[in-house]
């Protein structure tokens, strides 16, 4: 399944939103239940105080004086039944429902601390403890129905009375049902609101991504201009910045490719025209050995130029070629080329010296061989007869670098143009030897893609040229 920001956002929001809604509903329901019970309990306590107000002392005993009309009003309720009972400290029932449960006996925590005593016990020095004055609320069952009841103590004369009032729970349950329905309705509405917000809010939040995608989709294949960072959200600015960096790299690569094609076409035009002329001369004089020799020379030059152009293309893409680079021994690569160098050196009377150690580095063997071949071909080409060319390859004293040095006794390269000779097809005006101007550019690209550097210097006593290449050893690749 393809990853989706919209799906991820929905999954990230659904869980916490559901939990928060359930928690909020539970808290709201608990709070509402507490408020409802508190209100109805207060009403029940008011009824108990109203009954207690009708108890008066008559002689030494309290008596309940509750008219029938007042009792009828007390018990009047459209939804619940009201029960009450009044008793004194001797457990004498003064009025109400005589069989109403004794609240004290239902819960040991509310049991009255003393029985009734008309007089202090003989020899007692302390008065009996007073009953608690706080109201006690309990839930009990009476006549097959659950009842909420309150017990109230009131001092009357020298003694006291206990008033217990209870009511069934119909009003409370009806109120809680209505509250629960309201909470459920509110939760459903909140869920619908969250769904609507997710349906329209998430696409709206992701709209900048869609606009960016549409903008990129409308671009031409050659349009590698940077995306305006001011027009993208902060959350994807780094991604767009990386995309701009990729565009910049592609733009540079495309520019290099165009320059390469233009230069290659320009450089190949002249030798191909010469080759065409040599073919026409050979057709006119098929037995002319001079024309044949010139044709072979032209073919060699075109072949050499084409090979160098291909080598330059490979060197410029060396970063991709080195993705699977392996350790390479340089000595065998050099040995494979020695025979060709010796033939050139013998033909021109050049003293050729080669010193190489068994060193290795991580790289591409084809590119490394092309590097050494180009350096030596340049040195042999520009060194006059009777001169000398020396190749030295060894590991640096610190053990972290491979040093390759090619020294010749040719005309040398003026310091003022040493940076320019690494440009493609550049040829110094004082040069009399033919060439394409690709040898050193190819060498520089190969060295750079292997993580090294290349420098030019004058030879001994200011004569000739010394090319020095420094490359990381095998165990130092990437340092």
VENTA-V863428 format. One line per field, one symbol per residue. phi: phi as a letter, one per 30 degrees, with the letter a starting at -180 (. if undefined). psi: psi as a letter, one per 40 degrees, with the letter a starting at -180 (. if undefined). burial: 1 if it has 9 or more other ideal C-beta (glycine too) atoms within 8 Angstrom, else 0. A space follows every 50 residues. Layout:
BEGIN
phi = ???
psi = ???
burial = ???
END
This chain:
BEGIN
phi = .ddbdddddddddddedddddddddddddddddddddddddddddddddd dddccbdbicbdbcccedddddddddadbcccbaabbcdciddcljddcd edddddbedcdddbddbdbdddidcbddddddcddccbcbbbhibdbcbb cbcbdbidbabbccbbbdcddddddddddddddddddddddddddddddc ddeddceedddddddddddddcdcddddddccdddcddddddddddeddd ddddddddddddddddddddddddddddddddddbdcddddddddddddd ddddddddddddddddcdeddddcdbebddedddddcdeddddddddcic dcbbbbcdbbadacddddddeddddddddddcddeidbbbcbbacdddic bccbbbcbcddibeddcdddddddidbddddcddacicddeddddddddc icbbbcbdddhicibbccbbbddedcdjd
psi = hhihdddddddddddddddddddddddddddddddddddddddddddddd ddeehihhbeiiihghidddddddehhedihhiiihiaeefhheiahdeh ihddedhddehieiihhdiiiheheiiiiiiieiihhihahhfeihihih hhhhhhbeaiihhhhiiieddddddddddddddddddddddddddddddd dddddedddddddddddeiidehfiihhdeeiiddedddddddddddddd dddddddddddddddddeddddddddddddddddgeehdddddddddddd ddddddddddddddddfddddedfiihhhdddddddeddddddddddefh hhhhhiigiiihahdddddddddddddddddehiheaihhhhhiiideee ihhhhhhifaeihiddedddeeihehhhdehehiiefeddddddddddee faihiiiiahfeiaihhhhhihideehe.
burial = 00000101110010001000100010011001100110011001101111 11011010001111010001100100100101111111100011010001 10110110010001010000000000000010000101010100101111 11110100111111111010110111001100100010011001000100 01100101100100100000000000101001000110011011001101 10010100110011001100110110011011000001001101100110 11011101101111110100110010011110110011001101100101 01011100111111001111111111111101100011111111110000 11111111110110001100110111010010001111111111111111 01010101100001111111111001100
END
